[in-house]
Amino acid sequence: MRKTLFQALVLLFSFTQTPPLQAQEQTAAQLYVELNKLEAGEATCQAFFLFRNDSGMSFEALELSFAILDTNGIINQLLTVDAAPTPVARTSLKLFEFPDIACPQIGELLLHDIPACTPQNAEPRDCYPLITLSSRAAVPLIK
């Protein structure tokens, strides 16, 4: 009887210390930005980005400012792109042109600023912590 009571108390204690399954599976809200590929255009480099919005909110304004570094690590140019609208729970393809630079001359893309980030029907906010970057291209995309 004593052993059964002890086992019941241990079992009860383990249930009260374990967070609910829903809380265990819940992941942080994120806006994933992927540089999918670079492709040569006429006197430009075309950059294909995928935006996977798992943040829980749509964005009516989202501007990203990139520093384009050449293969020597020197800043070639600064370029701000408009990625809005960015609907919630969707993946969007956005195409941006990087003028006056050939794709093979690009060594790295640095996200150095987010001048605008406004969720739909809400006040502007700091979206830098929400953004996770990745690249499938030969060029790294970094914060």
N, C-alpha and C positions, 0 to 999 in steps of 0.2 A: 504494500500500500504506500509506504514511504517513498519507494523508488518511482512509482507511478505518479505521485503528487509532484515529485521533483522534476520528472520528465514533462509534465503538464506545465509547470512554471517556466521551465526552459523554453518550451515551445511558445508559450504566451509572450515571454520576454523577446524572443526573436521576431515575432510578428510586430510588436510595438516599436522595434528599432529599425525595421526595414521600411524604406520609403515606398509608397505605392508604385505599382508597376508603371503607371502613366508618367509619374515624375522621373522614374529611371530612364524611360525611353525618350523623354522630351529632350530635344537638342536646342542649342542656342539659335536664336533667330539670326539668319545670315543673308547677305546679298553676295552671291558668288559672281565674280567677274573673271571670265576666261578669255585670254587672247588665243583664239582658235587657229588662225593662220594669217600669214602676210602674203600678199600677192602684188606683183608689179602692175602699176597702172601707167598712164601717160604722164611722165614727169612727177609721179607720186608713188607712194607705197600705200596700198589699200590694206587696212587692218580689219579683220573680221573678229568681232567680239560676241561672246555669248553671255547673257545676263540671266542668271537663275535666281529668281527672287523668292527666297524662303524666309523673308523677314516678317511676314504676317501683315504687311501693309503695302499698298500701291504707292508709287512715287509719281507725283505730277511734275516735279522738278528734280533733275539729277544731272549735274555737270561735274565732269571729271577733268582735272588738269594734269597732263602728262609732261614730263621732261623726257625728250627723246635723246638718248645718249648714243654716240657713234661707237664703232668697234674699238676705239681707243679710250672709251670712257668719258669723252668730252661731250658736254651738252650741245646738241645741234640746234634744238629749238624747244620752245614751250608751246603746247597746244591744248586748248580746252575744247572738249567735245560735249555735246548735249545727248545724254542717254535716255531722256524721258520721252514718252511715258514708260514706266517700268511696272507692269501689272503684277499683283501678288500671285504667288503660286504658279508662275509661268516662267518659261525660258524664252527669251527674246534674242534674236540675232540683230546686231547693229553693225553697220559698215561705216568706217571712218577713213578719210584720206589724209595721209601725212604728206604735205606738199614739200617739194624741193629736196627730197631725200629718197634714194633708192633703197629698196628693202635690204639688200646685202650690206648696206652701210649702217644699219641699225644694230647696235650691240645690246641695248637694254631699254626697257620702258619703265619709268619711275612714276608711280602715282604720287604726286607731291602735294596735291590740294584737291579739295572738293568744294568749289565755290558755291554750289547750290545743292541742297538736299531737302526737299519738302514732301512729306507724305501727303497723300490726297486728303483734303479737308482738315489739315492740321498745320501747326506752326513749323517753320524750318527747324532742322535739328542737325546734330553732329552725326554724320553717317560713317565716319572713318572706322569706328569700332565694328560696324556691321559688315564691312566689306572684307571678303576673302578673295585673294588673287591667285590665279594659276595661268599657266601657258602651255599650249600644245605645240606652239611654234618654236623655232630654234632660238628665239629671243625671249629672255626672261622678263616677266611682268612682276614688279616688286613695289612694296610700300617704302 
